[in-house]
Amino acid sequence: MKTALEVAGFKRKYTPTRHTIDRARLRFGIPSESVTEWINGLMSEAKYVAANGKRSIYEAGDIQIIVDSTTQAVITVHHALRTDFLRPALEREIRKIKRESTRKIRATERQLAGQYRRLGEQFVNFSNARNPQTRALIGERIEQTENTIEGVKRGIERMKDDMQAKIKAIELIAE
């Protein structure tokens, strides 16, 4: 997307700092006297990547250019960082997190099934009891078991949310 000035034929001039000139010479072999033209040529085809405070980050091919947004001074240039090589390791880590979380969740679900079985037995005992005191005692135990069941359900939801948060963090790293 071009700005109105670029459409009118006006090209922005970027001025390199002394550090930028040194880095262009060291990293890319550009002679000191032609760094300004080289940077302006790169910036004409560069793509905006991100902003970090007053600094804007641009990429032109495999070169990353850091520009001071207020003065349009080029702060530094370096090779663009690529994280493609990390993707297989991060995908393995995601599978590992899913596997471990699923194992824990299933174990907790088995505990939940045991609590439901216990609750069913308590309801059978409650329905068979004739003594009002026994019914009251079993009713209290049913209530305790129901509270335990709710706690286990919340624990399962927390485990699922924790797994999703970890996966989301790894996906953000992968981007």
N, C-alpha and C positions, 0 to 999 in steps of 0.2 A: 504494500500500500504506500503510495507516494504522497508526500505532503504537497501543499499548494506551491511552495517555493520550488520544489523539485520539478513539478509539472511546468512551471514557468521557465525552467532552464537554469535555475540557481542551484549550484552545488555547494553543500556545506564544506567548509574547510576545517579539518581536524589538525590540531597542532600536537606533535609528539613531545613528551617530556624528555629530559636527558636520559632518564631510566629507560624509556621506551626505545630511544635510539640505540642505547647499549644492548638492550635485549634483542632488538631486531638484527643487529650485527652478529651477536653471539648465537642466537637460536636459528636464524634463517639466512645468515650470510649476506644481508643487505648492506651495501655501503652507507656510511653515515650521511653522506650528502643527498642520497636519494630516498631516505626513509619517509619523508613527508609525502612525496608523490606515491610511494608504495602504499602507505597507510590510507591515503585518500582513495586510491584505486581499490583497495580492499573494502573500505567502508562503502563504496558505491555499490558493491555486490553483497555486502554483509547482511545477515539476518539477525534481527533483535532476538535475544534469548531470554534475558532476565534483568532485573534491577536489584541492586543490593545497596540500599541507602542512596547516596548521591552518585553511585556508580552504575553504569549500564553495561551489560555484557552483550557483545555481538559475536557472531561466528561467520567466517568466510572460508568455506572449505574446511580444512583441518586447522585453521588458525582462529584462536579466540582473542578478541580485542576488548580490553577494559577501558571504558571512557568515562571521564568525569562529566556528569550530565549538565552541570551548571556552566562550566568553562569550555566544554567540548575538547578538552585536552585528553589525549590518549595516554593513559596511565601506564599500561604495559601490554605486551603481546606475548602469547605463548601458544603452544600446541593445544588444540582442543582436547579435553579429557573425554575419553570414551569409556563407558562402563559395560559395554556389550559382553565382555569376557566374564563379568560377574553374574550374568543372567542364569547360566546353568547352576551355579552354586546357590543362588538365591531361590531358584525353583526347587532344588533339593531340600533346602531349609524349609520352604513352605510345605512340601510333602511331609517332612519330618514333623513339623508342628501339627499338621492335620492328623497324622498317624498317632502321635502321642496324645493329643487332645481327644481324639475319638476313643482311644483305649480308656482314658480316664472317665469320659462321659458314659461309655457303655458300662463300666464298673459301677458308677453311681446310679445308672438306670436299673441295674440289677438290684442294688440296694433299695431303690424306690419300689421295684416289683415286690421285694420281700416285705416292705412296709404295707403295701396294698394287700398282700396276702394276710398279713397280721391283722389289718383293719377288717378284712372280710371275716376272719375267725372271730374277732371281737363282736362284730354285728350279729353273727350266728349265736354267740354266747348271750348277747344282750337280748335277742329275741326269745331265747329259751329260758332265760332267768325269770323266776316268779317273784322272788323277794325284792321289794322296792329298794332296800339298801344295796343289794347285789347289783341291781340294775343301775343305781346311781354310781356305784364304784366302776362298773364296766363303762358307763357313759363318760366318766372322767378319763378313763384310759383311751377310749375312742377319740376324745378331744385331743389328748396328748399325741396320739398316733397321727391324727390329721395335721396337727402343728408340725410334727416331724416331717410328714410328707411335703408340706408347703416349703419347709426349709430345704429339703433335698431338691425340690423343683427349682427354687431360687438358686441353689448351688449349681445345678446343671445349666441354667441360663447364664450365670456368671462365667462358667467355663466356656460356653459357646461365645459369649461376648469377648472374653479374653483371647480366644483363638482368633476371632475375626480382627481384633485390634492388632495382634502380632502379625497377621497376614497383611493387613493394610500397611503397617510400618515397613515391612519388607518390600511390598510393592512400590511404596514411595521411594525407597532406596534404589530400587531397580530402574526407576524412570530417569 
